[in-house]
Amino acid sequence: MQKVKKQRAWIDAKKKYRLSDATVQMAMELGLNPSKLGKIVGHKQEPWKEPLANFIRTLYEKKFKLRHEAT
């Protein structure tokens, strides 16, 4: 039951924030909470914020690039 709710939350977040499958997969691997993505999204009044998909990609690259360099 929990797994179904989590999957549903990611499907809803994907539609709401217009994310690709790859971006959703990256966010899941990073351990992001789909219900908290609204806090990360940049709005018109916050032009300094990076678009959500780019932000997730940047976090993913930072986290997993360090792992690849260490091995």
Short mmCIF file of the C-alpha atoms (twelve columns), coordinates in Angstrom:
data_MODEL
# 
_entry.id   MODEL 
# 
loop_
_atom_site.group_PDB 
_atom_site.id 
_atom_site.type_symbol 
_atom_site.label_atom_id 
_atom_site.label_alt_id 
_atom_site.label_comp_id 
_atom_site.label_asym_id 
_atom_site.label_seq_id 
_atom_site.Cartn_x 
_atom_site.Cartn_y 
_atom_site.Cartn_z 
_atom_site.pdbx_PDB_model_num 
ATOM 1  C CA . MET A 1  0.000  0.000  0.000   1 
ATOM 2  C CA . GLN A 2  2.818  2.425  0.882   1 
ATOM 3  C CA . LYS A 3  4.598  1.681  -2.384  1 
ATOM 4  C CA . VAL A 4  1.458  2.480  -4.372  1 
ATOM 5  C CA . LYS A 5  1.048  5.816  -2.570  1 
ATOM 6  C CA . LYS A 6  4.675  6.767  -3.242  1 
ATOM 7  C CA . GLN A 7  4.366  5.839  -6.916  1 
ATOM 8  C CA . ARG A 8  1.167  7.872  -7.171  1 
ATOM 9  C CA . ALA A 9  2.848  10.867 -5.527  1 
ATOM 10 C CA . TRP A 10 5.707  10.743 -8.055  1 
ATOM 11 C CA . ILE A 11 3.265  10.444 -10.968 1 
ATOM 12 C CA . ASP A 12 1.374  13.496 -9.702  1 
ATOM 13 C CA . ALA A 13 4.623  15.458 -9.201  1 
ATOM 14 C CA . LYS A 14 5.761  14.530 -12.711 1 
ATOM 15 C CA . LYS A 15 2.568  15.955 -14.208 1 
ATOM 16 C CA . LYS A 16 2.421  19.016 -11.967 1 
ATOM 17 C CA . TYR A 17 6.032  20.109 -12.469 1 
ATOM 18 C CA . ARG A 18 6.425  18.772 -16.050 1 
ATOM 19 C CA . LEU A 19 9.341  16.486 -15.257 1 
ATOM 20 C CA . SER A 20 10.749 13.790 -17.534 1 
ATOM 21 C CA . ASP A 21 11.047 10.146 -16.546 1 
ATOM 22 C CA . ALA A 22 14.809 10.527 -16.186 1 
ATOM 23 C CA . THR A 23 14.450 13.546 -13.907 1 
ATOM 24 C CA . VAL A 24 11.933 11.720 -11.709 1 
ATOM 25 C CA . GLN A 25 14.299 8.737  -11.491 1 
ATOM 26 C CA . MET A 26 17.158 11.039 -10.450 1 
ATOM 27 C CA . ALA A 27 14.983 12.698 -7.806  1 
ATOM 28 C CA . MET A 28 13.955 9.310  -6.426  1 
ATOM 29 C CA . GLU A 29 17.588 8.172  -6.237  1 
ATOM 30 C CA . LEU A 30 18.473 11.384 -4.413  1 
ATOM 31 C CA . GLY A 31 15.747 10.650 -1.880  1 
ATOM 32 C CA . LEU A 32 13.712 13.775 -2.574  1 
ATOM 33 C CA . ASN A 33 10.151 13.916 -1.298  1 
ATOM 34 C CA . PRO A 34 7.639  14.521 -4.137  1 
ATOM 35 C CA . SER A 35 5.325  16.487 -1.857  1 
ATOM 36 C CA . LYS A 36 8.138  18.937 -0.993  1 
ATOM 37 C CA . LEU A 37 9.138  19.772 -4.584  1 
ATOM 38 C CA . GLY A 38 6.929  22.867 -4.532  1 
ATOM 39 C CA . LYS A 39 9.388  24.555 -2.166  1 
ATOM 40 C CA . ILE A 40 12.230 24.033 -4.636  1 
ATOM 41 C CA . VAL A 41 10.394 25.307 -7.719  1 
ATOM 42 C CA . GLY A 42 11.295 28.815 -8.835  1 
ATOM 43 C CA . HIS A 43 8.446  31.266 -9.342  1 
ATOM 44 C CA . LYS A 44 8.243  34.489 -11.319 1 
ATOM 45 C CA . GLN A 45 9.074  36.437 -8.165  1 
ATOM 46 C CA . GLU A 46 12.184 34.298 -7.593  1 
ATOM 47 C CA . PRO A 47 14.203 34.610 -10.821 1 
ATOM 48 C CA . TRP A 48 17.432 33.553 -9.087  1 
ATOM 49 C CA . LYS A 49 16.130 30.018 -8.606  1 
ATOM 50 C CA . GLU A 50 17.134 27.412 -11.145 1 
ATOM 51 C CA . PRO A 51 14.334 25.489 -12.932 1 
ATOM 52 C CA . LEU A 52 13.400 22.329 -11.025 1 
ATOM 53 C CA . ALA A 53 14.629 19.839 -13.647 1 
ATOM 54 C CA . ASN A 54 18.001 21.597 -13.872 1 
ATOM 55 C CA . PHE A 55 18.258 21.766 -10.082 1 
ATOM 56 C CA . ILE A 56 17.646 18.017 -9.739  1 
ATOM 57 C CA . ARG A 57 20.200 17.282 -12.480 1 
ATOM 58 C CA . THR A 58 22.780 19.499 -10.771 1 
ATOM 59 C CA . LEU A 59 22.263 17.795 -7.398  1 
ATOM 60 C CA . TYR A 60 22.483 14.372 -9.031  1 
ATOM 61 C CA . GLU A 61 25.714 15.218 -10.822 1 
ATOM 62 C CA . LYS A 62 27.286 16.618 -7.653  1 
ATOM 63 C CA . LYS A 63 26.355 13.618 -5.536  1 
ATOM 64 C CA . PHE A 64 27.146 10.816 -7.962  1 
ATOM 65 C CA . LYS A 65 30.125 12.401 -9.688  1 
ATOM 66 C CA . LEU A 66 31.957 12.375 -6.366  1 
ATOM 67 C CA . ARG A 67 31.240 8.655  -5.998  1 
ATOM 68 C CA . HIS A 68 32.617 7.895  -9.468  1 
ATOM 69 C CA . GLU A 69 35.796 9.871  -8.806  1 
ATOM 70 C CA . ALA A 70 36.376 8.048  -5.521  1 
ATOM 71 C CA . THR A 71 36.302 4.605  -7.176  1 
# 
